Structures are given as structure tokens and as C-alpha cells.
């Protein structure tokens, strides 16, 4: 999101769990788009609240899994937030060899990019103009 839209919106990535490292295949396929995730740390929505991030200041939560959608909808009982569910393929455990796994992760990455472009329009940053098509 930040790569495509820069500072046009404040974006944070969070999930249901925070006890996992960022998957190496995710790091690899995002690097193909110039997105550096190797130093990225996972965080949960609960972590964000514990660390003082005001969830109520967000306008939209995009949930990529049924579990994250349930958690986001629970938050809407407390905060006025819009929740969108994007049913994205979970690539973990798919594919046997490294190249097959990377292909599946690329499909997932591309599904997310397609949904972003449909929802938020073309990239607003110069550096992504060639990667969005």
C-alpha cells in the first residue's frame, strides 16, 4: 500500500497473531516489487492498541482472512470502522519445490495488488507506475 500510494494515507499492517516471523517467500516476492520486508516485524491489532496506536483513528480495515475479518468486525462494535473482506488465497503450505512455492506466493501478491488497484485506483507514486500493470 505504501509503495503504491506513498503518504496519501496512513497505513499499518496488522494481523490476528504477532508471534510469527514474516515468511521468507513473502519477503522474496515483495522484493520483486521493491518492497523491503526482511526487517518487518509482525504485529497484531491487539499489539497496536497495547503500543498506543489509536484504532479508532482509522477509517478502514482490510481483512485478508476469515479470522482477521472476525476480529475486525468485533472492533466495529467498539469503534466506528469500515471493514472490507478481500478473500485472498493463503499460499502457506502450497507448492512442493521452491519455484512452485514462489509461483503461488506471486499469485497471492498479485491478488492483493489487483484488489488495491480496484479499490484505491492507480498508483500515485512515480516508482510504482511500471509495477502496477
N, CA, C and O atoms as a GROMACS GRO file, in nm:
protein
  532
    1UNK      N    1   0.083  -0.118   0.000
    1UNK     CA    2   0.000   0.000   0.000
    1UNK      C    3   0.088   0.125   0.000
    1UNK      O    4   0.067   0.216  -0.081
    2UNK      N    5   0.185   0.130   0.090
    2UNK     CA    6   0.273   0.246   0.098
    2UNK      C    7   0.354   0.262  -0.030
    2UNK      O    8   0.378   0.374  -0.075
    3UNK      N    9   0.394   0.152  -0.089
    3UNK     CA   10   0.472   0.154  -0.213
    3UNK      C   11   0.391   0.216  -0.327
    3UNK      O   12   0.445   0.289  -0.410
    4UNK      N   13   0.262   0.187  -0.331
    4UNK     CA   14   0.176   0.234  -0.439
    4UNK      C   15   0.119   0.373  -0.417
    4UNK      O   16   0.101   0.449  -0.512
    5UNK      N   17   0.092   0.408  -0.291
    5UNK     CA   18   0.020   0.531  -0.264
    5UNK      C   19   0.096   0.629  -0.175
    5UNK      O   20   0.044   0.735  -0.140
    6UNK      N   21   0.219   0.593  -0.139
    6UNK     CA   22   0.302   0.685  -0.062
    6UNK      C   23   0.237   0.733   0.065
    6UNK      O   24   0.186   0.654   0.144
    7UNK      N   25   0.239   0.863   0.085
    7UNK     CA   26   0.187   0.924   0.207
    7UNK      C   27   0.043   0.972   0.191
    7UNK      O   28  -0.006   1.050   0.274
    8UNK      N   29  -0.024   0.927   0.086
    8UNK     CA   30  -0.163   0.971   0.063
    8UNK      C   31  -0.256   0.925   0.175
    8UNK      O   32  -0.360   0.986   0.198
    9UNK      N   33  -0.218   0.817   0.242
    9UNK     CA   34  -0.298   0.766   0.354
    9UNK      C   35  -0.204   0.704   0.456
    9UNK      O   36  -0.097   0.656   0.422
   10UNK      N   37  -0.246   0.707   0.580
   10UNK     CA   38  -0.169   0.641   0.686
   10UNK      C   39  -0.208   0.495   0.688
   10UNK      O   40  -0.326   0.462   0.700
   11UNK      N   41  -0.109   0.406   0.675
   11UNK     CA   42  -0.135   0.263   0.664
   11UNK      C   43  -0.053   0.188   0.767
   11UNK      O   44   0.065   0.219   0.788
   12UNK      N   45  -0.114   0.091   0.831
   12UNK     CA   46  -0.044   0.000   0.921
   12UNK      C   47  -0.084  -0.142   0.885
   12UNK      O   48  -0.200  -0.168   0.852
   13UNK      N   49   0.010  -0.231   0.892
   13UNK     CA   50  -0.017  -0.372   0.867
   13UNK      C   51  -0.025  -0.443   1.001
   13UNK      O   52   0.064  -0.431   1.085
   14UNK      N   53  -0.132  -0.516   1.020
   14UNK     CA   54  -0.151  -0.592   1.144
   14UNK      C   55  -0.233  -0.715   1.113
   14UNK      O   56  -0.307  -0.719   1.015
   15UNK      N   57  -0.219  -0.814   1.196
   15UNK     CA   58  -0.293  -0.937   1.177
   15UNK      C   59  -0.358  -0.984   1.305
   15UNK      O   60  -0.374  -0.907   1.400
   16UNK      N   61  -0.393  -1.110   1.306
   16UNK     CA   62  -0.455  -1.169   1.423
   16UNK      C   63  -0.349  -1.208   1.525
   16UNK      O   64  -0.368  -1.193   1.646
   17UNK      N   65  -0.235  -1.258   1.475
   17UNK     CA   66  -0.126  -1.304   1.561
   17UNK      C   67  -0.002  -1.220   1.537
   17UNK      O   68   0.015  -1.161   1.430
   18UNK      N   69   0.084  -1.215   1.639
   18UNK     CA   70   0.208  -1.139   1.623
   18UNK      C   71   0.331  -1.222   1.658
   18UNK      O   72   0.441  -1.169   1.669
   19UNK      N   73   0.312  -1.350   1.676
   19UNK     CA   74   0.422  -1.434   1.723
   19UNK      C   75   0.495  -1.506   1.609
   19UNK      O   76   0.567  -1.602   1.634
   20UNK      N   77   0.476  -1.460   1.487
   20UNK     CA   78   0.538  -1.526   1.372
   20UNK      C   79   0.633  -1.430   1.302
   20UNK      O   80   0.611  -1.309   1.300
   21UNK      N   81   0.739  -1.486   1.242
   21UNK     CA   82   0.826  -1.406   1.158
   21UNK      C   83   0.759  -1.388   1.022
   21UNK      O   84   0.672  -1.466   0.984
   22UNK      N   85   0.799  -1.285   0.951
   22UNK     CA   86   0.748  -1.267   0.815
   22UNK      C   87   0.804  -1.380   0.731
   22UNK      O   88   0.924  -1.405   0.731
   23UNK      N   89   0.718  -1.448   0.661
   23UNK     CA   90   0.752  -1.563   0.578
   23UNK      C   91   0.857  -1.525   0.473
   23UNK      O   92   0.845  -1.421   0.408
   24UNK      N   93   0.958  -1.608   0.457
   24UNK     CA   94   1.066  -1.582   0.362
   24UNK      C   95   1.019  -1.573   0.218
   24UNK      O   96   1.075  -1.497   0.139
   25UNK      N   97   0.917  -1.651   0.183
   25UNK     CA   98   0.864  -1.644   0.046
   25UNK      C   99   0.793  -1.510   0.024
   25UNK      O  100   0.799  -1.453  -0.085
   26UNK      N  101   0.726  -1.462   0.127
   26UNK     CA  102   0.662  -1.331   0.119
   26UNK      C  103   0.767  -1.223   0.099
   26UNK      O  104   0.751  -1.134   0.016
   27UNK      N  105   0.875  -1.232   0.175
   27UNK     CA  106   0.986  -1.136   0.161
   27UNK      C  107   1.038  -1.138   0.018
   27UNK      O  108   1.061  -1.032  -0.041
   28UNK      N  109   1.057  -1.257  -0.038
   28UNK     CA  110   1.114  -1.270  -0.173
   28UNK      C  111   1.023  -1.211  -0.280
   28UNK      O  112   1.070  -1.136  -0.366
   29UNK      N  113   0.893  -1.242  -0.277
   29UNK     CA  114   0.806  -1.193  -0.385
   29UNK      C  115   0.775  -1.045  -0.370
   29UNK      O  116   0.749  -0.977  -0.470
   30UNK      N  117   0.777  -0.993  -0.250
   30UNK     CA  118   0.757  -0.849  -0.233
   30UNK      C  119   0.881  -0.772  -0.276
   30UNK      O  120   0.871  -0.660  -0.326
   31UNK      N  121   0.999  -0.831  -0.257
   31UNK     CA  122   1.123  -0.768  -0.302
   31UNK      C  123   1.122  -0.750  -0.453
   31UNK      O  124   1.183  -0.656  -0.504
   32UNK      N  125   1.053  -0.838  -0.526
   32UNK     CA  126   1.042  -0.824  -0.671
   32UNK      C  127   0.971  -0.694  -0.710
   32UNK      O  128   0.990  -0.644  -0.821
   33UNK      N  129   0.890  -0.639  -0.619
   33UNK     CA  130   0.821  -0.512  -0.642
   33UNK      C  131   0.893  -0.397  -0.572
   33UNK      O  132   0.844  -0.284  -0.572
   34UNK      N  133   1.009  -0.427  -0.514
   34UNK     CA  134   1.084  -0.323  -0.444
   34UNK      C  135   1.034  -0.294  -0.305
   34UNK      O  136   1.062  -0.188  -0.249
   35UNK      N  137   0.959  -0.387  -0.247
   35UNK     CA  138   0.908  -0.371  -0.111
   35UNK      C  139   0.996  -0.454  -0.017
   35UNK      O  140   1.003  -0.576  -0.029
   36UNK      N  141   1.063  -0.386   0.074
   36UNK     CA  142   1.157  -0.448   0.166
   36UNK      C  143   1.083  -0.494   0.293
   36UNK      O  144   1.034  -0.411   0.370
   37UNK      N  145   1.076  -0.625   0.312
   37UNK     CA  146   1.008  -0.678   0.431
   37UNK      C  147   1.100  -0.758   0.523
   37UNK      O  148   1.055  -0.808   0.626
   38UNK      N  149   1.227  -0.771   0.489
   38UNK     CA  150   1.314  -0.858   0.568
   38UNK      C  151   1.332  -0.810   0.712
   38UNK      O  152   1.357  -0.890   0.801
   39UNK      N  153   1.317  -0.680   0.735
   39UNK     CA  154   1.327  -0.627   0.871
   39UNK      C  155   1.191  -0.601   0.934
   39UNK      O  156   1.182  -0.555   1.047
   40UNK      N  157   1.086  -0.630   0.860
   40UNK     CA  158   0.949  -0.607   0.906
   40UNK      C  159   0.916  -0.703   1.020
   40UNK      O  160   0.952  -0.821   1.014
   41UNK      N  161   0.850  -0.654   1.122
   41UNK     CA  162   0.806  -0.736   1.234
   41UNK      C  163   0.654  -0.748   1.230
   41UNK      O  164   0.583  -0.650   1.204
   42UNK      N  165   0.605  -0.868   1.256
   42UNK     CA  166   0.460  -0.885   1.257
   42UNK      C  167   0.403  -0.822   1.384
   42UNK      O  168   0.470  -0.814   1.487
   43UNK      N  169   0.280  -0.777   1.373
   43UNK     CA  170   0.210  -0.722   1.489
   43UNK      C  171   0.063  -0.756   1.476
   43UNK      O  172   0.011  -0.773   1.365
   44UNK      N  173  -0.001  -0.766   1.587
   44UNK     CA  174  -0.145  -0.792   1.588
   44UNK      C  175  -0.220  -0.662   1.614
   44UNK      O  176  -0.160  -0.563   1.656
   45UNK      N  177  -0.349  -0.664   1.589
   45UNK     CA  178  -0.431  -0.547   1.623
   45UNK      C  179  -0.424  -0.520   1.773
   45UNK      O  180  -0.425  -0.405   1.816
   46UNK      N  181  -0.416  -0.626   1.851
   46UNK     CA  182  -0.403  -0.610   1.997
   46UNK      C  183  -0.271  -0.541   2.032
   46UNK      O  184  -0.269  -0.453   2.119
   47UNK      N  185  -0.160  -0.580   1.965
   47UNK     CA  186  -0.032  -0.512   1.986
   47UNK      C  187  -0.045  -0.364   1.958
   47UNK      O  188   0.004  -0.281   2.034
   48UNK      N  189  -0.111  -0.330   1.848
   48UNK     CA  190  -0.125  -0.190   1.812
   48UNK      C  191  -0.191  -0.112   1.924
   48UNK      O  192  -0.147  -0.002   1.959
   49UNK      N  193  -0.296  -0.167   1.980
   49UNK     CA  194  -0.366  -0.099   2.089
   49UNK      C  195  -0.275  -0.090   2.212
   49UNK      O  196  -0.269   0.014   2.276
   50UNK      N  197  -0.206  -0.200   2.245
   50UNK     CA  198  -0.117  -0.202   2.361
   50UNK      C  199  -0.005  -0.098   2.348
   50UNK      O  200   0.039  -0.042   2.448
   51UNK      N  201   0.040  -0.073   2.224
   51UNK     CA  202   0.150   0.019   2.200
   51UNK      C  203   0.102   0.163   2.181
   51UNK      O  204   0.181   0.251   2.147
   52UNK      N  205  -0.028   0.186   2.202
   52UNK     CA  206  -0.080   0.321   2.197
   52UNK      C  207  -0.133   0.368   2.063
   52UNK      O  208  -0.165   0.486   2.048
   53UNK      N  209  -0.143   0.278   1.965
   53UNK     CA  210  -0.199   0.316   1.836
   53UNK      C  211  -0.351   0.325   1.852
   53UNK      O  212  -0.415   0.228   1.894
   54UNK      N  213  -0.406   0.437   1.818
   54UNK     CA  214  -0.550   0.460   1.835
   54UNK      C  215  -0.627   0.399   1.718
   54UNK      O  216  -0.637   0.459   1.611
   55UNK      N  217  -0.681   0.279   1.740
   55UNK     CA  218  -0.755   0.208   1.635
   55UNK      C  219  -0.873   0.291   1.585
   55UNK      O  220  -0.911   0.283   1.468
   56UNK      N  221  -0.932   0.370   1.673
   56UNK     CA  222  -1.048   0.450   1.633
   56UNK      C  223  -1.013   0.558   1.532
   56UNK      O  224  -1.103   0.615   1.470
   57UNK      N  225  -0.884   0.588   1.514
   57UNK     CA  226  -0.845   0.692   1.418
   57UNK      C  227  -0.839   0.639   1.274
   57UNK      O  228  -0.822   0.717   1.181
   58UNK      N  229  -0.854   0.510   1.257
   58UNK     CA  230  -0.852   0.452   1.122
   58UNK      C  231  -0.992   0.456   1.062
   58UNK      O  232  -1.092   0.451   1.133
   59UNK      N  233  -0.997   0.467   0.930
   59UNK     CA  234  -1.124   0.468   0.859
   59UNK      C  235  -1.163   0.330   0.807
   59UNK      O  236  -1.281   0.298   0.795
   60UNK      N  237  -1.062   0.249   0.776
   60UNK     CA  238  -1.086   0.124   0.705
   60UNK      C  239  -0.991   0.016   0.753
   60UNK      O  240  -0.872   0.040   0.773
   61UNK      N  241  -1.045  -0.103   0.772
   61UNK     CA  242  -0.965  -0.222   0.794
   61UNK      C  243  -0.992  -0.316   0.677
   61UNK      O  244  -1.107  -0.348   0.648
   62UNK      N  245  -0.886  -0.359   0.611
   62UNK     CA  246  -0.898  -0.458   0.504
   62UNK      C  247  -0.854  -0.591   0.564
   62UNK      O  248  -0.738  -0.608   0.602
   63UNK      N  249  -0.947  -0.684   0.572
   63UNK     CA  250  -0.920  -0.816   0.628
   63UNK      C  251  -0.892  -0.913   0.513
   63UNK      O  252  -0.965  -0.918   0.414
   64UNK      N  253  -0.784  -0.990   0.528
   64UNK     CA  254  -0.744  -1.083   0.422
   64UNK      C  255  -0.770  -1.228   0.457
   64UNK      O  256  -0.743  -1.317   0.377
   65UNK      N  257  -0.823  -1.253   0.575
   65UNK     CA  258  -0.855  -1.390   0.616
   65UNK      C  259  -0.985  -1.386   0.696
   65UNK      O  260  -1.022  -1.282   0.750
   66UNK      N  261  -1.054  -1.499   0.703
   66UNK     CA  262  -1.176  -1.503   0.784
   66UNK      C  263  -1.149  -1.467   0.931
   66UNK      O  264  -1.231  -1.400   0.995
   67UNK      N  265  -1.036  -1.511   0.985
   67UNK     CA  266  -1.003  -1.480   1.125
   67UNK      C  267  -0.983  -1.330   1.145
   67UNK      O  268  -1.029  -1.273   1.244
   68UNK      N  269  -0.914  -1.265   1.051
   68UNK     CA  270  -0.893  -1.121   1.066
   68UNK      C  271  -1.023  -1.044   1.044
   68UNK      O  272  -1.044  -0.939   1.103
   69UNK      N  273  -1.109  -1.097   0.959
   69UNK     CA  274  -1.240  -1.033   0.939
   69UNK      C  275  -1.322  -1.039   1.068
   69UNK      O  276  -1.383  -0.939   1.107
   70UNK      N  277  -1.324  -1.155   1.134
   70UNK     CA  278  -1.398  -1.167   1.261
   70UNK      C  279  -1.346  -1.068   1.365
   70UNK      O  280  -1.424  -1.002   1.434
   71UNK      N  281  -1.214  -1.059   1.376
   71UNK     CA  282  -1.155  -0.966   1.473
   71UNK      C  283  -1.188  -0.822   1.438
   71UNK      O  284  -1.222  -0.742   1.526
   72UNK      N  285  -1.179  -0.788   1.311
   72UNK     CA  286  -1.210  -0.652   1.268
   72UNK      C  287  -1.356  -0.618   1.294
   72UNK      O  288  -1.388  -0.507   1.337
   73UNK      N  289  -1.446  -0.712   1.267
   73UNK     CA  290  -1.588  -0.687   1.293
   73UNK      C  291  -1.615  -0.672   1.442
   73UNK      O  292  -1.704  -0.597   1.481
   74UNK      N  293  -1.539  -0.742   1.524
   74UNK     CA  294  -1.551  -0.725   1.669
   74UNK      C  295  -1.512  -0.582   1.709
   74UNK      O  296  -1.575  -0.522   1.795
   75UNK      N  297  -1.408  -0.530   1.645
   75UNK     CA  298  -1.366  -0.393   1.675
   75UNK      C  299  -1.472  -0.291   1.635
   75UNK      O  300  -1.482  -0.185   1.696
   76UNK      N  301  -1.552  -0.322   1.533
   76UNK     CA  302  -1.656  -0.227   1.490
   76UNK      C  303  -1.765  -0.214   1.595
   76UNK      O  304  -1.845  -0.120   1.590
   77UNK      N  305  -1.769  -0.306   1.689
   77UNK     CA  306  -1.865  -0.293   1.799
   77UNK      C  307  -1.820  -0.184   1.895
   77UNK      O  308  -1.902  -0.125   1.967
   78UNK      N  309  -1.689  -0.156   1.898
   78UNK     CA  310  -1.633  -0.056   1.988
   78UNK      C  311  -1.602   0.074   1.914
   78UNK      O  312  -1.631   0.183   1.964
   79UNK      N  313  -1.545   0.062   1.796
   79UNK     CA  314  -1.504   0.178   1.717
   79UNK      C  315  -1.583   0.183   1.587
   79UNK      O  316  -1.625   0.079   1.536
   80UNK      N  317  -1.603   0.302   1.535
   80UNK     CA  318  -1.670   0.318   1.407
   80UNK      C  319  -1.566   0.301   1.296
   80UNK      O  320  -1.494   0.395   1.262
   81UNK      N  321  -1.559   0.181   1.240
   81UNK     CA  322  -1.463   0.149   1.135
   81UNK      C  323  -1.534   0.078   1.021
   81UNK      O  324  -1.627   0.001   1.043
   82UNK      N  325  -1.488   0.104   0.901
   82UNK     CA  326  -1.537   0.027   0.786
   82UNK      C  327  -1.447  -0.096   0.773
   82UNK      O  328  -1.325  -0.086   0.786
   83UNK      N  329  -1.508  -0.210   0.747
   83UNK     CA  330  -1.432  -0.334   0.730
   83UNK      C  331  -1.464  -0.391   0.592
   83UNK      O  332  -1.580  -0.407   0.555
   84UNK      N  333  -1.359  -0.421   0.517
   84UNK     CA  334  -1.374  -0.489   0.389
   84UNK      C  335  -1.302  -0.622   0.399
   84UNK      O  336  -1.191  -0.631   0.452
   85UNK      N  337  -1.365  -0.725   0.347
   85UNK     CA  338  -1.301  -0.856   0.343
   85UNK      C  339  -1.261  -0.885   0.200
   85UNK      O  340  -1.344  -0.888   0.110
   86UNK      N  341  -1.132  -0.907   0.180
   86UNK     CA  342  -1.079  -0.946   0.050
   86UNK      C  343  -1.037  -1.091   0.060
   86UNK      O  344  -0.933  -1.120   0.119
   87UNK      N  345  -1.114  -1.183   0.006
   87UNK     CA  346  -1.078  -1.326   0.015
   87UNK      C  347  -0.956  -1.359  -0.071
   87UNK      O  348  -0.968  -1.388  -0.190
   88UNK      N  349  -0.843  -1.353  -0.010
   88UNK     CA  350  -0.715  -1.375  -0.077
   88UNK      C  351  -0.666  -1.516  -0.047
   88UNK      O  352  -0.681  -1.565   0.065
   89UNK      N  353  -0.610  -1.581  -0.146
   89UNK     CA  354  -0.557  -1.716  -0.130
   89UNK      C  355  -0.444  -1.716  -0.027
   89UNK      O  356  -0.356  -1.630  -0.031
   90UNK      N  357  -0.446  -1.813   0.064
   90UNK     CA  358  -0.338  -1.830   0.161
   90UNK      C  359  -0.234  -1.924   0.100
   90UNK      O  360  -0.263  -2.043   0.081
   91UNK      N  361  -0.115  -1.875   0.068
   91UNK     CA  362  -0.017  -1.958  -0.003
   91UNK      C  363   0.062  -2.054   0.087
   91UNK      O  364   0.133  -2.140   0.036
   92UNK      N  365   0.051  -2.039   0.217
   92UNK     CA  366   0.133  -2.124   0.305
   92UNK      C  367   0.097  -2.270   0.286
   92UNK      O  368  -0.021  -2.306   0.280
   93UNK      N  369   0.198  -2.352   0.276
   93UNK     CA  370   0.178  -2.495   0.259
   93UNK      C  371   0.146  -2.539   0.118
   93UNK      O  372   0.125  -2.658   0.094
   94UNK      N  373   0.143  -2.447   0.024
   94UNK     CA  374   0.112  -2.482  -0.115
   94UNK      C  375   0.241  -2.490  -0.195
   94UNK      O  376   0.335  -2.415  -0.170
   95UNK      N  377   0.246  -2.581  -0.290
   95UNK     CA  378   0.364  -2.598  -0.375
   95UNK      C  379   0.467  -2.685  -0.307
   95UNK      O  380   0.483  -2.682  -0.185
   96UNK      N  381   0.538  -2.763  -0.388
   96UNK     CA  382   0.640  -2.854  -0.333
   96UNK      C  383   0.779  -2.793  -0.340
   96UNK      O  384   0.842  -2.771  -0.236
   97UNK      N  385   0.827  -2.765  -0.459
   97UNK     CA  386   0.961  -2.712  -0.478
   97UNK      C  387   0.959  -2.559  -0.460
   97UNK      O  388   0.853  -2.496  -0.462
   98UNK      N  389   1.077  -2.503  -0.442
   98UNK     CA  390   1.090  -2.358  -0.419
   98UNK      C  391   1.022  -2.276  -0.528
   98UNK      O  392   0.948  -2.183  -0.496
   99UNK      N  393   1.044  -2.308  -0.654
   99UNK     CA  394   0.984  -2.229  -0.763
   99UNK      C  395   0.832  -2.239  -0.763
   99UNK      O  396   0.763  -2.142  -0.793
  100UNK      N  397   0.779  -2.357  -0.729
  100UNK     CA  398   0.633  -2.374  -0.722
  100UNK      C  399   0.576  -2.290  -0.608
  100UNK      O  400   0.471  -2.228  -0.622
  101UNK      N  401   0.646  -2.289  -0.495
  101UNK     CA  402   0.602  -2.207  -0.382
  101UNK      C  403   0.605  -2.059  -0.418
  101UNK      O  404   0.511  -1.985  -0.389
  102UNK      N  405   0.714  -2.016  -0.481
  102UNK     CA  406   0.724  -1.876  -0.521
  102UNK      C  407   0.612  -1.838  -0.617
  102UNK      O  408   0.558  -1.727  -0.609
  103UNK      N  409   0.577  -1.928  -0.708
  103UNK     CA  410   0.468  -1.900  -0.802
  103UNK      C  411   0.336  -1.878  -0.729
  103UNK      O  412   0.258  -1.789  -0.766
  104UNK      N  413   0.310  -1.958  -0.628
  104UNK     CA  414   0.186  -1.943  -0.551
  104UNK      C  415   0.188  -1.812  -0.471
  104UNK      O  416   0.086  -1.743  -0.464
  105UNK      N  417   0.300  -1.780  -0.412
  105UNK     CA  418   0.312  -1.654  -0.338
  105UNK      C  419   0.296  -1.534  -0.432
  105UNK      O  420   0.238  -1.432  -0.394
  106UNK      N  421   0.348  -1.546  -0.553
  106UNK     CA  422   0.329  -1.438  -0.650
  106UNK      C  423   0.181  -1.420  -0.685
  106UNK      O  424   0.133  -1.308  -0.700
  107UNK      N  425   0.110  -1.532  -0.697
  107UNK     CA  426  -0.034  -1.524  -0.725
  107UNK      C  427  -0.105  -1.448  -0.613
  107UNK      O  428  -0.190  -1.363  -0.640
  108UNK      N  429  -0.071  -1.479  -0.489
  108UNK     CA  430  -0.132  -1.412  -0.375
  108UNK      C  431  -0.098  -1.264  -0.376
  108UNK      O  432  -0.186  -1.179  -0.358
  109UNK      N  433   0.029  -1.232  -0.398
  109UNK     CA  434   0.071  -1.091  -0.405
  109UNK      C  435  -0.007  -1.019  -0.514
  109UNK      O  436  -0.055  -0.907  -0.493
  110UNK      N  437  -0.020  -1.082  -0.629
  110UNK     CA  438  -0.089  -1.019  -0.741
  110UNK      C  439  -0.239  -1.004  -0.714
  110UNK      O  440  -0.300  -0.908  -0.761
  111UNK      N  441  -0.298  -1.096  -0.640
  111UNK     CA  442  -0.439  -1.081  -0.600
  111UNK      C  443  -0.456  -0.956  -0.514
  111UNK      O  444  -0.551  -0.880  -0.532
  112UNK      N  445  -0.363  -0.937  -0.421
  112UNK     CA  446  -0.371  -0.820  -0.334
  112UNK      C  447  -0.352  -0.692  -0.415
  112UNK      O  448  -0.426  -0.594  -0.396
  113UNK      N  449  -0.256  -0.691  -0.505
  113UNK     CA  450  -0.233  -0.572  -0.589
  113UNK      C  451  -0.357  -0.542  -0.673
  113UNK      O  452  -0.397  -0.426  -0.684
  114UNK      N  453  -0.417  -0.644  -0.732
  114UNK     CA  454  -0.538  -0.625  -0.813
  114UNK      C  455  -0.649  -0.563  -0.729
  114UNK      O  456  -0.717  -0.471  -0.775
  115UNK      N  457  -0.668  -0.614  -0.608
  115UNK     CA  458  -0.773  -0.560  -0.519
  115UNK      C  459  -0.742  -0.415  -0.480
  115UNK      O  460  -0.832  -0.331  -0.476
  116UNK      N  461  -0.615  -0.386  -0.452
  116UNK     CA  462  -0.577  -0.249  -0.416
  116UNK      C  463  -0.607  -0.152  -0.530
  116UNK      O  464  -0.665  -0.046  -0.509
  117UNK      N  465  -0.568  -0.192  -0.651
  117UNK     CA  466  -0.590  -0.105  -0.767
  117UNK      C  467  -0.739  -0.083  -0.793
  117UNK      O  468  -0.781   0.027  -0.827
  118UNK      N  469  -0.818  -0.188  -0.776
  118UNK     CA  470  -0.962  -0.176  -0.796
  118UNK      C  471  -1.025  -0.085  -0.690
  118UNK      O  472  -1.117  -0.008  -0.720
  119UNK      N  473  -0.976  -0.093  -0.569
  119UNK     CA  474  -1.035  -0.017  -0.458
  119UNK      C  475  -0.984   0.127  -0.451
  119UNK      O  476  -1.061   0.220  -0.428
  120UNK      N  477  -0.854   0.144  -0.473
  120UNK     CA  478  -0.792   0.275  -0.449
  120UNK      C  479  -0.741   0.345  -0.574
  120UNK      O  480  -0.694   0.459  -0.566
  121UNK      N  481  -0.750   0.279  -0.690
  121UNK     CA  482  -0.709   0.342  -0.814
  121UNK      C  483  -0.562   0.321  -0.846
  121UNK      O  484  -0.492   0.250  -0.774
  122UNK      N  485  -0.517   0.384  -0.954
  122UNK     CA  486  -0.378   0.365  -0.997
  122UNK      C  487  -0.281   0.422  -0.894
  122UNK      O  488  -0.316   0.509  -0.815
  123UNK      N  489  -0.158   0.371  -0.896
  123UNK     CA  490  -0.056   0.420  -0.801
  123UNK      C  491  -0.035   0.569  -0.816
  123UNK      O  492  -0.047   0.625  -0.925
  124UNK      N  493  -0.004   0.632  -0.704
  124UNK     CA  494   0.020   0.776  -0.705
  124UNK      C  495   0.167   0.809  -0.692
  124UNK      O  496   0.205   0.926  -0.694
  125UNK      N  497   0.252   0.706  -0.679
  125UNK     CA  498   0.395   0.731  -0.669
  125UNK      C  499   0.461   0.696  -0.802
  125UNK      O  500   0.422   0.600  -0.868
  126UNK      N  501   0.560   0.774  -0.839
  126UNK     CA  502   0.633   0.754  -0.965
  126UNK      C  503   0.696   0.616  -0.975
  126UNK      O  504   0.692   0.552  -1.080
  127UNK      N  505   0.754   0.568  -0.865
  127UNK     CA  506   0.832   0.444  -0.869
  127UNK      C  507   0.748   0.320  -0.893
  127UNK      O  508   0.804   0.216  -0.927
  128UNK      N  509   0.617   0.326  -0.877
  128UNK     CA  510   0.534   0.209  -0.896
  128UNK      C  511   0.457   0.208  -1.027
  128UNK      O  512   0.386   0.112  -1.056
  129UNK      N  513   0.470   0.310  -1.104
  129UNK     CA  514   0.393   0.318  -1.229
  129UNK      C  515   0.412   0.195  -1.318
  129UNK      O  516   0.317   0.151  -1.382
  130UNK      N  517   0.530   0.140  -1.322
  130UNK     CA  518   0.556   0.023  -1.405
  130UNK      C  519   0.521  -0.109  -1.343
  130UNK      O  520   0.508  -0.208  -1.416
  131UNK      N  521   0.504  -0.116  -1.211
  131UNK     CA  522   0.477  -0.244  -1.145
  131UNK      C  523   0.329  -0.272  -1.130
  131UNK      O  524   0.292  -0.385  -1.098
  132UNK      N  525   0.246  -0.177  -1.153
  132UNK     CA  526   0.104  -0.195  -1.126
  132UNK      C  527   0.026  -0.257  -1.240
  132UNK      O  528  -0.090  -0.293  -1.222
  133UNK      N  529   0.083  -0.271  -1.354
  133UNK     CA  530   0.007  -0.315  -1.469
  133UNK      C  531   0.011  -0.459  -1.484
  133UNK      O  532  -0.048  -0.513  -1.578
   0.00000   0.00000   0.00000
